[in-house]
Amino acid sequence: MPFGGCAARAGPFVAMSKPSPLVLVLEDDLSVRRPLVKFLELHGFSVVTAETADDGLEVLRKQRIAAAVIDLRLRRGSGRDVVASTPANIPVIIFSGLPSQSGELERLRPRTRLIEKPYSIVQLVATLEEMIAKAAADSNNLHS
């Protein structure tokens, strides 16, 4: 046995990778939600979806999300309630066709940004990655 009694393993080297950030996507329109989820997954995110405000609040209670992408206008409930209930350290992207509705939330809640519909999925993912990296850096600075 080489090196202090540890048996060598045969087979390929398996690198330990960081877990994918879990993102909540709260959107009730399947034609918007499906490509957004697919694109996020292609960019290395894990995704949990919700279609109603109550479902979104349930995800917040049960999952440890890294970020959220939230539509304010839902058929059942308001995305505003979910934004307001999301812990302050979690980045939130509001995507809405009505920027006037998100202005107050952006002022009241840190780590909140608006991306207007129709949106660029590339811009949304780039903004999400930037916000998650900043939140992680801020968290590390608090624990240093």
C-alpha positions as a Markdown table, in Angstrom:
| # | Residue | x | y | z |
|---|---|---|---|---|
| 1 | Met | 0.0 | 0.0 | 0.0 |
| 2 | Pro | 1.5 | 3.3 | -1.1 |
| 3 | Phe | 1.7 | 6.4 | 1.1 |
| 4 | Gly | 0.8 | 5.7 | 4.6 |
| 5 | Gly | -1.4 | 2.7 | 4.1 |
| 6 | Cys | -3.8 | 4.1 | 1.6 |
| 7 | Ala | -4.8 | 1.7 | -1.1 |
| 8 | Ala | -4.5 | 3.0 | -4.6 |
| 9 | Arg | -7.8 | 2.9 | -6.6 |
| 10 | Ala | -7.9 | 1.7 | -10.1 |
| 11 | Gly | -10.0 | 3.7 | -12.6 |
| 12 | Pro | -10.3 | 7.3 | -13.7 |
| 13 | Phe | -9.7 | 10.2 | -11.5 |
| 14 | Val | -13.0 | 11.8 | -10.4 |
| 15 | Ala | -12.7 | 15.5 | -9.6 |
| 16 | Met | -15.0 | 16.8 | -6.8 |
| 17 | Ser | -16.9 | 19.7 | -8.2 |
| 18 | Lys | -18.8 | 22.4 | -6.4 |
| 19 | Pro | -22.6 | 21.8 | -6.3 |
| 20 | Ser | -24.6 | 23.8 | -8.8 |
| 21 | Pro | -26.3 | 26.9 | -7.4 |
| 22 | Leu | -30.0 | 26.3 | -7.0 |
| 23 | Val | -32.2 | 28.9 | -8.6 |
| 24 | Leu | -35.9 | 29.4 | -8.0 |
| 25 | Val | -37.7 | 30.3 | -11.2 |
| 26 | Leu | -41.2 | 31.7 | -10.4 |
| 27 | Glu | -43.1 | 32.0 | -13.7 |
| 28 | Asp | -46.5 | 30.9 | -14.6 |
| 29 | Asp | -46.2 | 31.1 | -18.4 |
| 30 | Leu | -44.8 | 27.8 | -19.6 |
| 31 | Ser | -43.6 | 29.3 | -22.9 |
| 32 | Val | -41.3 | 31.6 | -20.9 |
| 33 | Arg | -40.4 | 29.2 | -18.1 |
| 34 | Arg | -39.4 | 26.2 | -20.2 |
| 35 | Pro | -36.6 | 27.9 | -22.3 |
| 36 | Leu | -35.4 | 29.9 | -19.3 |
| 37 | Val | -35.0 | 26.7 | -17.2 |
| 38 | Lys | -33.3 | 24.9 | -20.0 |
| 39 | Phe | -30.8 | 27.8 | -20.6 |
| 40 | Leu | -30.1 | 28.0 | -16.8 |
| 41 | Glu | -29.4 | 24.3 | -16.7 |
| 42 | Leu | -27.1 | 24.5 | -19.7 |
| 43 | His | -25.1 | 27.2 | -17.8 |
| 44 | Gly | -24.6 | 25.0 | -14.8 |
| 45 | Phe | -27.5 | 25.9 | -12.5 |
| 46 | Ser | -29.8 | 23.6 | -10.8 |
| 47 | Val | -33.4 | 24.9 | -11.0 |
| 48 | Val | -36.6 | 24.5 | -9.0 |
| 49 | Thr | -39.7 | 26.0 | -10.5 |
| 50 | Ala | -43.0 | 27.4 | -9.1 |
| 51 | Glu | -46.0 | 28.7 | -10.9 |
| 52 | Thr | -47.9 | 30.5 | -8.1 |
| 53 | Ala | -46.9 | 32.8 | -5.2 |
| 54 | Asp | -47.8 | 30.1 | -2.7 |
| 55 | Asp | -45.6 | 27.5 | -4.5 |
| 56 | Gly | -42.8 | 30.0 | -4.6 |
| 57 | Leu | -43.1 | 30.7 | -0.8 |
| 58 | Glu | -43.1 | 26.9 | -0.2 |
| 59 | Val | -39.8 | 26.6 | -2.1 |
| 60 | Leu | -38.3 | 29.4 | 0.1 |
| 61 | Arg | -39.3 | 27.5 | 3.2 |
| 62 | Lys | -38.0 | 24.1 | 2.1 |
| 63 | Gln | -35.0 | 24.7 | -0.2 |
| 64 | Arg | -31.7 | 26.5 | 0.2 |
| 65 | Ile | -31.7 | 28.6 | -3.0 |
| 66 | Ala | -28.7 | 30.6 | -4.2 |
| 67 | Ala | -30.9 | 33.0 | -6.2 |
| 68 | Ala | -34.4 | 33.6 | -7.6 |
| 69 | Val | -35.8 | 34.8 | -10.9 |
| 70 | Ile | -39.3 | 36.0 | -10.2 |
| 71 | Asp | -42.2 | 37.3 | -12.4 |
| 72 | Leu | -44.3 | 39.8 | -10.5 |
| 73 | Arg | -47.5 | 39.2 | -12.4 |
| 74 | Leu | -48.8 | 35.7 | -11.8 |
| 75 | Arg | -52.3 | 34.3 | -12.5 |
| 76 | Arg | -52.4 | 33.1 | -8.9 |
| 77 | Gly | -50.8 | 35.4 | -6.3 |
| 78 | Ser | -48.2 | 38.1 | -6.6 |
| 79 | Gly | -44.5 | 37.6 | -7.2 |
| 80 | Arg | -44.1 | 40.7 | -5.0 |
| 81 | Asp | -44.9 | 38.5 | -1.9 |
| 82 | Val | -42.2 | 36.1 | -2.9 |
| 83 | Val | -39.6 | 38.8 | -3.5 |
| 84 | Ala | -40.4 | 40.4 | -0.1 |
| 85 | Ser | -40.1 | 37.0 | 1.6 |
| 86 | Thr | -36.8 | 36.0 | 0.1 |
| 87 | Pro | -33.9 | 36.4 | 2.6 |
| 88 | Ala | -32.0 | 39.6 | 2.1 |
| 89 | Asn | -28.7 | 37.8 | 1.2 |
| 90 | Ile | -30.3 | 36.0 | -1.7 |
| 91 | Pro | -30.1 | 37.7 | -5.1 |
| 92 | Val | -33.4 | 38.2 | -6.9 |
| 93 | Ile | -34.0 | 39.1 | -10.5 |
| 94 | Ile | -37.4 | 40.5 | -11.1 |
| 95 | Phe | -38.5 | 40.0 | -14.7 |
| 96 | Ser | -41.5 | 42.0 | -15.6 |
| 97 | Gly | -43.0 | 44.0 | -18.4 |
| 98 | Leu | -43.9 | 46.7 | -15.9 |
| 99 | Pro | -40.8 | 48.4 | -14.5 |
| 100 | Ser | -42.8 | 50.7 | -12.4 |
| 101 | Gln | -43.9 | 47.7 | -10.3 |
| 102 | Ser | -40.4 | 46.7 | -9.4 |
| 103 | Gly | -38.9 | 50.1 | -8.6 |
| 104 | Glu | -40.0 | 50.1 | -5.0 |
| 105 | Leu | -38.8 | 46.5 | -4.5 |
| 106 | Glu | -35.4 | 47.3 | -5.9 |
| 107 | Arg | -35.1 | 50.3 | -3.5 |
| 108 | Leu | -36.3 | 48.4 | -0.4 |
| 109 | Arg | -34.5 | 45.1 | -0.9 |
| 110 | Pro | -30.8 | 44.8 | -1.5 |
| 111 | Arg | -29.6 | 42.4 | -4.2 |
| 112 | Thr | -32.7 | 42.9 | -6.4 |
| 113 | Arg | -32.5 | 43.8 | -10.0 |
| 114 | Leu | -35.1 | 44.3 | -12.8 |
| 115 | Ile | -34.8 | 42.7 | -16.2 |
| 116 | Glu | -37.6 | 43.9 | -18.4 |
| 117 | Lys | -39.7 | 41.6 | -20.6 |
| 118 | Pro | -39.1 | 40.9 | -23.4 |
| 119 | Tyr | -35.7 | 40.0 | -22.0 |
| 120 | Ser | -32.4 | 38.8 | -23.2 |
| 121 | Ile | -31.8 | 35.3 | -21.8 |
| 122 | Val | -28.1 | 35.8 | -22.1 |
| 123 | Gln | -28.3 | 39.1 | -20.2 |
| 124 | Leu | -30.4 | 37.4 | -17.5 |
| 125 | Val | -27.9 | 34.6 | -17.0 |
| 126 | Ala | -25.0 | 37.0 | -17.0 |
| 127 | Thr | -26.7 | 39.2 | -14.4 |
| 128 | Leu | -27.6 | 36.1 | -12.3 |
| 129 | Glu | -24.0 | 34.8 | -12.3 |
| 130 | Glu | -22.7 | 38.3 | -11.4 |
| 131 | Met | -25.2 | 38.7 | -8.5 |
| 132 | Ile | -24.5 | 35.2 | -7.1 |
| 133 | Ala | -20.7 | 35.8 | -7.2 |
| 134 | Lys | -21.1 | 39.1 | -5.4 |
| 135 | Ala | -23.4 | 37.6 | -2.8 |
| 136 | Ala | -20.8 | 34.8 | -2.2 |
| 137 | Ala | -17.9 | 37.3 | -2.0 |
| 138 | Asp | -19.9 | 39.4 | 0.5 |
| 139 | Ser | -20.7 | 36.4 | 2.6 |
| 140 | Asn | -17.0 | 35.3 | 2.6 |
| 141 | Asn | -16.0 | 38.8 | 3.7 |
| 142 | Leu | -18.5 | 38.7 | 6.6 |
| 143 | His | -17.0 | 35.3 | 7.8 |
| 144 | Ser | -13.3 | 36.4 | 7.4 |
